[in-house]
Amino acid sequence: MPPTLRTKAKESGSRFPKTKFQADLAPLEDGMVRALKAELQLTSNSDFLSDALALFRWAVSERKRGHRILSESATGERRILVFPRLERVAPELGLPHVNIAWTSREIESLVDLLSGEAAKPTDALVQAMRL
């Protein structure tokens, strides 16, 4: 569920009034925000939001130009970011995709897996989801 935002104009001595808002985050999202703030050594939510907005604004601008956003490891391995909301602003370009040449045997095996009973989550998976 997306966060709920409440906005309120805050009067200040500056020419431009500041806007204050409150976001209702799920506990997991709140934990992520707190962890990122600590990792980036940010003390205020305003600083965190300003930096996040700058990064998101840049990403939107790049996708509007038709540029792909990627990360590159020290060894040269590249991973392309595919973020559905960003793709809404991208020009009509093809999304990155992979063609898989499935054999008949592989397709039959996949059908068997999909039509079978769902596997129960392992204790390790349940524990990881709680983090």
C-alpha positions in Angstrom: 0.0 0.0 0.0 1.5 3.4 -1.0 2.2 5.9 1.8 -0.4 8.5 2.6 0.8 12.1 2.4 -0.6 15.0 4.3 0.6 18.4 3.3 0.4 21.7 5.1 1.8 25.0 4.2 4.2 26.3 6.9 4.6 30.0 7.3 8.2 31.3 7.4 10.0 34.5 7.0 11.2 33.5 3.6 9.6 34.5 0.3 8.5 31.0 -0.4 6.4 29.2 2.3 7.7 25.7 3.2 5.4 22.8 2.8 5.3 20.2 5.6 4.0 16.7 5.1 3.7 13.5 7.0 4.0 10.0 5.4 2.3 7.0 6.9 4.8 4.2 6.2 4.6 0.5 6.7 7.0 -0.7 9.4 9.4 -2.2 6.8 9.5 1.1 4.8 10.1 3.1 8.0 13.0 0.8 8.8 14.4 1.2 5.4 14.2 5.0 5.7 15.9 5.0 9.1 18.6 2.6 7.9 19.3 4.7 4.8 19.4 7.9 6.9 21.9 6.3 9.2 24.1 5.0 6.4 24.1 8.4 4.7 24.6 10.1 8.0 21.5 12.3 7.6 19.9 13.6 10.7 16.7 15.0 9.3 13.8 13.7 7.3 13.9 16.9 5.3 17.5 16.3 4.2 16.7 12.7 3.3 13.7 13.7 1.2 15.6 16.5 -0.5 18.3 14.1 -1.5 15.8 11.4 -2.6 13.9 14.0 -4.7 17.1 15.1 -6.4 18.0 11.5 -7.3 14.5 10.7 -8.5 14.3 14.0 -10.5 17.6 13.1 -12.2 16.3 9.5 -13.0 13.1 10.9 -14.5 15.0 13.4 -16.6 17.3 10.6 -17.9 14.5 8.3 -18.8 12.6 11.1 -20.6 15.7 11.5 -22.8 15.6 7.8 -23.6 18.7 7.0 -21.5 19.0 3.8 -19.6 20.0 3.9 -16.0 22.5 1.3 -15.0 25.1 0.3 -12.5 28.5 -1.0 -13.4 30.7 -3.2 -11.2 34.5 -2.9 -10.9 34.7 -5.9 -13.3 32.5 -4.2 -15.9 29.3 -6.2 -15.2 26.4 -4.0 -16.0 22.8 -4.1 -14.6 20.0 -2.0 -16.1 17.5 -0.5 -13.7 13.9 -1.3 -14.7 11.6 0.7 -12.5 7.9 0.6 -13.8 7.1 4.2 -12.7 10.1 5.5 -14.5 9.2 3.7 -17.6 6.0 5.7 -17.8 8.0 8.8 -18.8 10.3 7.0 -21.1 9.9 7.6 -24.9 8.6 4.7 -26.9 11.7 2.5 -26.6 11.8 -1.2 -26.1 12.4 -2.4 -22.5 15.4 -4.6 -21.9 14.4 -8.3 -22.4 15.9 -11.7 -22.7 14.9 -14.3 -25.2 14.9 -17.9 -23.8 14.9 -20.8 -26.2 12.9 -23.3 -24.2 13.1 -27.0 -25.1 10.0 -29.1 -25.0 11.3 -30.9 -22.0 11.9 -27.7 -20.1 8.4 -26.4 -20.9 6.9 -29.7 -19.6 9.0 -29.5 -16.5 7.8 -25.9 -15.9 4.2 -26.9 -16.4 4.6 -29.7 -13.8 6.1 -27.2 -11.4 3.4 -24.6 -11.9 0.5 -27.1 -11.7 1.8 -28.8 -8.6 1.2 -27.9 -5.0 2.9 -24.7 -3.8 6.0 -25.3 -1.7 6.0 -24.2 1.9 8.4 -21.4 2.8 11.5 -22.5 4.6 12.3 -21.2 8.1 15.2 -19.2 6.6 12.9 -17.5 4.1 10.4 -16.6 6.8 13.2 -15.2 9.0 14.6 -13.1 6.1 11.1 -11.7 5.3 10.9 -10.4 8.9 14.0 -8.3 8.6 
